[in-house]
Amino acid sequence: MRVLAAPSTFLTTGPDGLGAFEWHGVDVRTNPYGRPLTAADVVELAADCDGILSGNEPLTADVLAQLPRLRCISRCGSGTDNVDLAAAHARGITVHRTPDAPVGAVAELSVGLVLTLLRRIHEVNPAVHRREWPRTPGRLLSERLVGIVGLGRIGQAVARLLAPFGCRIIAADPSLASAAWAEAHGIAVVPLDDLLDCAEIVLLHTPPGDRALLGATELAGMGPGALLVNTSRGSLIDEAELHQALVDGRLAGAALDVFHKEPYQGPLAGLENVVLTPHIASYTAETRAAIEREAVAHLIEGLGYR
């Protein structure tokens, strides 16, 4: 029995981590490249594997067709958009994920990015390092109307963290369960267009769709001077249109942790009113360990061990 640990880093090596496979007599092959695997890399490394601890590598129908022994995929994270679920199901491959472990870390970074934008920390910090002393005025979170797009686990956690600041919160989410949660917590659920029109800060915490959620029309519909934060999926935003909206001054700023292509090398990196982080929303020591332990346990169980 053999498994591939596909993430470029896998920190938990003890008996609750990769060491658990050794205890069961399962051989572990790790990512030798120190970067996210390409489709060709996955085929090369997992061709004789029974299981995959998955990061963000593409597990498409074509890739899965070239992995004849694969029985189980255990995703280190909450999403499965890198996995062709229909193809996996057709081939009898079970797919697991870790939806609860990343919630706190992603919610905390989201709120941290909001505060960074409002107080313009990303602008004044490098200035002080240059021995300058700018007296740059910021804005209070308590005075803002915040719109959360998506009230799943993370969106709800963000709302709970924001509540003590005293800001007003609205949300856009079509699910009945989310609407019930919002009503219980005094949050108005509105159509997406209405949220974009009136929210001063917009946070994205929703799964990706077939096209960008925020394209030219949606970004144009945001209020002048609004702030945008995305720690969900890069495909939710048309990056070229966002760049134009920021250059034009229609939006005051944005903070992005996720991108269409990573590592990000695009023009948003040249704008001072943009905060860019390298897909680290769930990347805390505590959260990473919890995700990895849970993913290992799922894979061991998926391969028939107890």
C-alpha positions as CSV (number, residue, x, y, z in Angstrom):
1,M,0.0,0.0,0.0
2,R,1.4,3.4,-0.9
3,V,0.1,7.0,-0.6
4,L,1.3,10.3,-2.0
5,A,1.5,13.4,0.3
6,A,1.1,16.0,-2.4
7,P,1.3,19.3,-0.6
8,S,4.6,21.1,-1.0
9,T,4.9,21.1,2.8
10,F,3.5,18.6,5.3
11,L,4.5,19.5,8.8
12,T,2.9,16.8,10.9
13,T,5.3,13.8,10.9
14,G,4.5,12.2,14.3
15,P,2.1,9.3,15.1
16,D,-0.9,11.5,14.3
17,G,0.7,12.7,11.0
18,L,2.7,10.9,8.3
19,G,4.0,8.5,11.0
20,A,0.5,7.0,11.2
21,F,1.0,5.5,7.8
22,E,4.2,3.8,8.8
23,W,2.4,2.3,11.8
24,H,0.0,0.7,9.4
25,G,2.7,-0.5,7.0
26,V,1.8,2.0,4.3
27,D,4.6,3.6,2.3
28,V,4.5,7.4,2.0
29,R,5.9,9.3,-1.0
30,T,6.3,13.0,-0.4
31,N,6.3,16.0,-2.8
32,P,10.0,16.3,-3.9
33,Y,9.6,19.7,-5.7
34,G,8.7,22.1,-2.9
35,R,5.9,23.6,-5.0
36,P,2.3,22.8,-5.9
37,L,2.3,19.7,-8.2
38,T,1.2,20.0,-11.8
39,A,-1.0,17.4,-13.5
40,A,2.1,15.7,-15.0
41,D,3.8,15.6,-11.6
42,V,0.7,13.9,-10.0
43,V,0.7,11.2,-12.7
44,E,4.4,10.6,-12.3
45,L,4.3,10.5,-8.5
46,A,1.0,8.8,-7.9
47,A,0.7,6.2,-10.7
48,D,1.3,3.4,-8.2
49,C,-0.5,5.0,-5.2
50,D,-3.6,3.8,-3.5
51,G,-4.3,7.1,-1.8
52,I,-3.4,10.8,-2.1
53,L,-3.2,13.5,0.6
54,S,-4.2,16.3,-1.6
55,G,-3.2,20.0,-1.6
56,N,-4.1,22.2,-4.5
57,E,-2.8,20.0,-7.3
58,P,-5.2,19.3,-10.3
59,L,-6.9,16.0,-9.9
60,T,-8.9,16.2,-13.1
61,A,-10.7,13.4,-14.9
62,D,-7.6,12.9,-17.2
63,V,-5.3,12.7,-14.2
64,L,-7.5,10.3,-12.3
65,A,-7.7,8.0,-15.4
66,Q,-4.0,7.6,-15.2
67,L,-4.0,6.5,-11.6
68,P,-5.4,2.9,-11.8
69,R,-4.7,2.0,-8.1
70,L,-6.1,5.1,-6.6
71,R,-8.9,4.4,-4.1
72,C,-9.1,7.5,-1.8
73,I,-8.3,11.2,-1.9
74,S,-8.1,13.1,1.4
75,R,-8.0,16.9,0.9
76,C,-6.0,19.1,3.3
77,G,-8.6,21.9,3.2
78,S,-12.3,22.7,3.1
79,G,-12.8,22.8,-0.7
80,T,-12.7,20.2,-3.4
81,D,-12.6,22.4,-6.5
82,N,-9.3,20.9,-7.6
83,V,-10.9,17.5,-7.7
84,D,-13.2,16.3,-10.5
85,L,-15.7,14.8,-8.1
86,A,-17.9,13.2,-10.9
87,A,-14.8,11.4,-12.3
88,A,-13.7,10.3,-8.9
89,H,-17.2,8.9,-8.1
90,A,-17.3,7.1,-11.5
91,R,-14.0,5.4,-10.7
92,G,-15.0,4.4,-7.2
93,I,-12.6,6.8,-5.5
94,T,-13.8,8.3,-2.2
95,V,-13.0,11.9,-1.5
96,H,-12.7,13.5,1.9
97,R,-12.1,17.0,3.1
98,T,-11.4,19.0,6.3
99,P,-14.1,21.7,6.4
100,D,-14.0,22.6,10.1
101,A,-10.3,22.9,10.9
102,P,-9.5,26.0,8.8
103,V,-12.5,28.1,9.8
104,G,-11.0,30.0,12.7
105,A,-7.8,30.9,10.9
106,V,-9.4,32.0,7.7
107,A,-11.9,34.1,9.6
108,E,-9.2,35.8,11.7
109,L,-7.1,36.7,8.6
110,S,-10.2,38.1,6.9
111,V,-10.9,40.4,9.8
112,G,-7.2,41.3,10.0
113,L,-7.1,42.3,6.3
114,V,-10.2,44.5,6.8
115,L,-8.4,46.3,9.7
116,T,-5.2,46.6,7.6
117,L,-7.1,48.3,4.8
118,L,-9.1,50.6,7.0
119,R,-6.1,51.8,9.0
120,R,-3.9,51.7,5.9
121,I,-1.2,49.7,7.8
122,H,0.1,48.4,4.5
123,E,0.9,52.0,3.4
124,V,2.3,53.4,6.7
125,N,4.4,50.4,7.7
126,P,6.8,50.5,4.7
127,A,7.0,54.3,5.0
128,V,8.2,54.2,8.6
129,H,10.7,51.5,7.6
130,R,12.0,54.1,5.2
131,R,12.5,56.5,8.1
132,E,9.4,58.5,7.1
133,W,6.6,59.5,9.5
134,P,3.3,59.8,7.6
135,R,0.3,60.9,9.6
136,T,-2.2,58.9,7.4
137,P,-5.8,59.0,8.6
138,G,-7.7,55.7,8.7
139,R,-11.3,54.8,9.1
140,L,-13.1,53.1,12.0
141,L,-14.6,49.6,11.5
142,S,-17.3,50.5,14.0
143,E,-18.7,53.1,11.5
144,R,-18.8,50.8,8.5
145,L,-21.5,48.7,6.8
146,V,-19.9,45.3,6.1
147,G,-21.3,42.8,3.5
148,I,-20.4,39.2,3.7
149,V,-21.0,37.1,0.6
150,G,-21.5,33.6,1.7
151,L,-22.7,32.6,5.2
152,G,-21.3,29.1,5.5
153,R,-18.9,28.1,8.3
154,I,-16.3,30.8,7.5
155,G,-18.8,33.5,6.7
156,Q,-20.6,32.9,10.0
157,A,-17.3,32.9,11.9
158,V,-16.3,36.2,10.3
159,A,-19.7,37.7,11.3
160,R,-19.1,36.6,14.9
161,L,-15.7,38.1,15.0
162,L,-17.0,41.4,13.5
163,A,-19.9,41.8,15.9
164,P,-18.0,43.1,18.9
165,F,-16.6,46.0,16.7
166,G,-20.1,47.4,16.5
167,C,-20.2,47.5,12.7
168,R,-23.4,46.9,10.8
169,I,-23.5,43.5,8.9
170,I,-25.5,42.4,5.9
171,A,-25.1,39.2,3.9
172,A,-25.9,37.6,0.5
173,D,-26.5,33.9,0.5
174,P,-29.3,31.9,-1.2
175,S,-29.5,29.0,1.2
176,L,-32.3,28.6,3.7
177,A,-30.0,27.4,6.4
178,S,-27.9,30.6,6.1
179,A,-31.0,32.8,6.1
180,A,-32.1,31.1,9.3
181,W,-28.7,31.7,10.9
182,A,-28.6,35.3,9.8
183,E,-32.1,36.0,11.2
184,A,-31.1,34.5,14.5
185,H,-28.1,36.8,14.6
186,G,-29.8,40.0,13.5
187,I,-28.1,40.0,10.0
188,A,-30.2,41.1,7.0
189,V,-29.9,38.8,4.0
190,V,-30.1,40.8,0.7
191,P,-29.6,40.1,-3.0
192,L,-25.9,40.3,-4.1
193,D,-26.5,43.4,-6.2
194,D,-28.0,45.2,-3.3
195,L,-25.1,44.2,-1.0
196,L,-22.5,45.4,-3.5
197,D,-24.4,48.7,-3.9
198,C,-24.4,49.7,-0.3
199,A,-21.7,47.8,1.6
200,E,-18.5,49.8,2.4
201,I,-16.5,46.6,2.9
202,V,-17.2,43.4,1.0
203,L,-15.8,40.0,2.1
204,L,-16.1,36.9,-0.1
205,H,-16.7,33.6,1.6
206,T,-18.6,31.6,-1.1
207,P,-17.7,28.7,-3.3
208,P,-16.6,29.4,-6.9
209,G,-19.1,29.1,-9.9
210,D,-18.8,28.8,-13.6
211,R,-17.7,32.4,-14.0
212,A,-16.3,35.2,-11.9
213,L,-18.8,36.3,-9.2
214,L,-17.4,39.8,-9.5
215,G,-16.8,40.9,-13.1
216,A,-16.9,44.3,-14.7
217,T,-20.7,44.8,-14.0
218,E,-20.5,43.8,-10.4
219,L,-17.4,45.8,-9.6
220,A,-19.0,48.8,-11.2
221,G,-22.0,48.3,-9.0
222,M,-19.9,48.6,-5.8
223,G,-20.1,51.8,-3.9
224,P,-17.4,54.4,-4.5
225,G,-14.6,54.0,-2.1
226,A,-15.5,50.5,-1.1
227,L,-13.0,47.9,0.1
228,L,-12.9,44.2,-1.1
229,V,-11.4,41.2,0.7
230,N,-11.1,37.8,-0.8
231,T,-9.8,34.8,1.2
232,S,-12.0,32.3,-0.6
233,R,-11.2,31.5,-4.2
234,G,-9.2,33.5,-6.8
235,S,-11.7,32.6,-9.5
236,L,-14.4,34.7,-7.8
237,I,-12.9,37.9,-9.1
238,D,-12.0,39.1,-12.5
239,E,-8.5,40.3,-11.7
240,A,-8.1,42.5,-14.7
241,E,-11.4,44.3,-14.0
242,L,-10.5,44.7,-10.3
243,H,-7.1,46.2,-11.3
244,Q,-8.9,48.8,-13.4
245,A,-11.4,49.6,-10.7
246,L,-8.5,50.2,-8.3
247,V,-6.5,52.3,-10.7
248,D,-9.6,54.4,-11.6
249,G,-10.2,55.0,-7.9
250,R,-13.7,53.5,-8.0
251,L,-12.6,51.1,-5.2
252,A,-10.4,52.4,-2.3
253,G,-8.6,49.2,-1.8
254,A,-8.5,45.4,-1.9
255,A,-6.9,42.5,0.0
256,L,-6.5,39.2,-1.7
257,D,-5.1,35.9,-0.3
258,V,-6.1,33.8,-3.4
259,F,-5.6,34.3,-7.1
260,H,-6.4,32.8,-10.5
261,K,-2.8,31.6,-10.9
262,E,-0.4,31.1,-7.9
263,P,2.2,32.2,-7.2
264,Y,0.7,35.6,-8.2
265,Q,2.8,37.6,-10.6
266,G,0.2,40.1,-12.0
267,P,-0.2,43.9,-12.1
268,L,-2.1,44.1,-8.8
269,A,1.3,43.8,-7.1
270,G,2.2,47.2,-8.4
271,L,-0.7,49.0,-6.6
272,E,-0.2,50.6,-3.2
273,N,-3.8,50.3,-2.2
274,V,-3.8,46.5,-2.5
275,V,-2.7,44.0,0.2
276,L,-1.6,40.6,-1.2
277,T,-0.8,37.5,0.9
278,P,0.4,34.2,-0.5
279,H,-2.6,31.9,0.2
280,I,-2.0,31.7,3.9
281,A,-5.5,32.1,5.3
282,S,-5.5,28.7,6.9
283,Y,-1.7,28.6,7.4
284,T,-1.2,28.9,11.1
285,A,0.8,26.3,13.0
286,E,-2.2,25.2,15.0
287,T,-4.6,25.1,12.1
288,R,-2.2,23.4,9.7
289,A,-1.5,20.6,12.3
290,A,-5.3,20.1,12.8
291,I,-5.9,19.9,9.1
292,E,-3.1,17.5,8.5
293,R,-4.1,15.2,11.4
294,E,-7.7,15.1,10.2
295,A,-6.7,14.5,6.5
296,V,-4.4,11.6,7.6
297,A,-7.1,10.1,9.7
298,H,-9.6,10.3,6.7
299,L,-7.1,8.7,4.3
300,I,-6.2,5.8,6.7
301,E,-9.9,5.1,7.2
302,G,-10.6,5.5,3.5
303,L,-8.0,2.8,2.8
304,G,-9.7,0.4,5.1
305,Y,-7.6,0.8,8.3
306,R,-9.0,1.6,11.7
